[in-house]
Amino acid sequence: MVDIDVDGSELEDVTVAVFLAQEGTEEVEFVEPKDLVTDAGATVDVVGSETGEGQTVNNDLEESESYEIEKSFDEVSADDYDAVIVPGGTVGADTLRTRDEGVELLRTHVKADKPTAVICHGPWTLIEADVVDGRRLTSYHSLQTDVRNAGGEWVDEEVVVDDGLITSRNPDDLEAFCETLLEEFAQ
């Protein structure tokens, strides 16, 4: 559980898209950052390949709660958001990287130098968006070869910031990940 004090105004003029797959997104990696930016005053949209319910998981295998996907990727654009959060979950991240509209939204957002926070298996979407080359980032350890093959420098650190791109390894890093994304999104 992330325990970060916010006063509700740090992000009052910031709009954030939080990606959610139809199934397989790691619940804590979705809920904790989403709740934090909401509590900090941001306007938050949950976006995915289609509207409806997104079934989250715990530890990749245990079914957890469902959450509403409010907007589909084809309804929004990178211009609609100041920041983006991409949670992990092996199945969820693998699914998200196959959704052309979501990958394009992420590509456009990152190339516009807008803050983007990605955790665990979420960097698969960055690789698919072709925005890893020349960047320093972290992820779940099993993605390190994928990151390197895409031209990125993979490091084993709790949280890494590279020119607005915030990455973390896994749910154990959520406190540092959330603190850092709050700082970066506020700038």
Disulfide bonds with the S-S distance in Angstrom:
none
